[in-house]
């Protein structure tokens, strides 16, 4: 698996030494509220998740903060046909610093130019996680609008989608 660097991060495989940092990431209800993952009961459960899910070195990258060496998030590709759905999460302590667009630029380039995907999609809950939609905009993705209504936390939300084709990416 290739490793990548941005100004402030290293994008690399997730390994069992990251279990405590991954558990910390998923312990935040503000992070897991937007994902299909739940908090881990303990380090053993986080280690198991790393072995079962986060060990795919082609499609899953840990986000390590350069200055501390701490795993602060992840970025993944979920292949579908000739495209992929992008999923990402960042430790809440690092929100609002522009890290996800910085990481996303490198990952989108990797996905199009090395993995050979033709299109990317990303989803977010409108009105609940609009900051994630803003990250998608910063990556050059365009708003496809609502793709379905979902019930979460006893409320109704609109599931929004952004997308970007390789042709659109190359014209930027």
FENKA-V550126 format. One record per residue. RES is the residue in one small letter. OMEGA is omega in whole degrees, -180 to 180 (none if undefined). D_FIRST is the distance of its C-alpha to the first C-alpha in whole Angstrom. Layout:
RES,OMEGA,D_FIRST
RES,OMEGA,D_FIRST
This chain:
x,176,0
x,169,4
x,179,7
x,176,10
x,168,13
x,180,16
x,-173,20
x,-175,20
x,169,16
x,179,13
x,-168,10
x,177,8
x,173,7
x,179,11
x,-173,13
x,176,16
x,180,18
x,-172,17
x,-178,20
x,179,23
x,178,21
x,177,20
x,178,23
x,178,25
x,-176,23
x,175,24
x,-179,28
x,177,29
x,178,31
x,175,30
x,-175,27
x,179,27
x,-175,30
x,-175,27
x,176,25
x,180,25
x,176,24
x,175,27
x,178,27
x,-179,26
x,-179,29
x,-179,28
x,180,25
x,178,25
x,177,24
x,178,22
x,179,20
x,178,21
x,178,19
x,-180,16
x,-176,16
x,-171,17
x,-171,16
x,-178,13
x,179,11
x,-171,9
x,178,5
x,-172,6
x,-176,9
x,-180,10
x,170,9
x,176,12
x,-180,14
x,174,15
x,-177,19
x,-171,19
x,-179,22
x,-174,22
x,-177,19
x,171,19
x,-175,17
x,180,19
x,177,18
x,176,15
x,-178,14
x,174,13
x,174,14
x,-176,16
x,175,17
x,-176,20
x,-179,22
x,-179,20
x,179,20
x,171,18
x,179,19
x,174,18
x,179,18
x,176,18
x,-178,20
x,175,21
x,-174,23
x,179,27
x,-176,28
x,179,25
x,173,27
x,-180,29
x,179,27
x,-178,25
x,-177,22
x,175,20
x,178,21
x,179,20
x,-177,16
x,179,17
x,-180,18
x,-178,14
x,178,13
x,177,16
x,178,15
x,-178,11
x,179,13
x,-169,16
x,178,15
x,178,11
x,175,11
x,177,15
x,179,17
x,-177,21
x,175,21
x,174,20
x,173,23
x,-176,23
x,176,26
x,178,28
x,-180,31
x,-180,34
x,179,36
x,-176,34
x,-177,31
x,178,32
x,177,30
x,175,26
x,178,28
x,175,29
x,-180,25
x,177,25
x,-180,28
x,177,26
x,179,23
x,180,26
x,179,26
x,-176,29
x,177,31
x,-180,32
x,-179,34
x,176,35
x,173,33
x,174,35
x,179,37
x,174,36
x,178,38
x,179,36
x,179,38
x,-180,41
x,176,41
x,178,40
x,175,37
x,175,36
x,-180,32
x,179,31
x,169,29
x,178,27
x,178,25
x,176,24
x,178,24
x,178,22
x,177,25
x,-180,26
x,-177,23
x,-180,24
x,-178,28
x,none,27
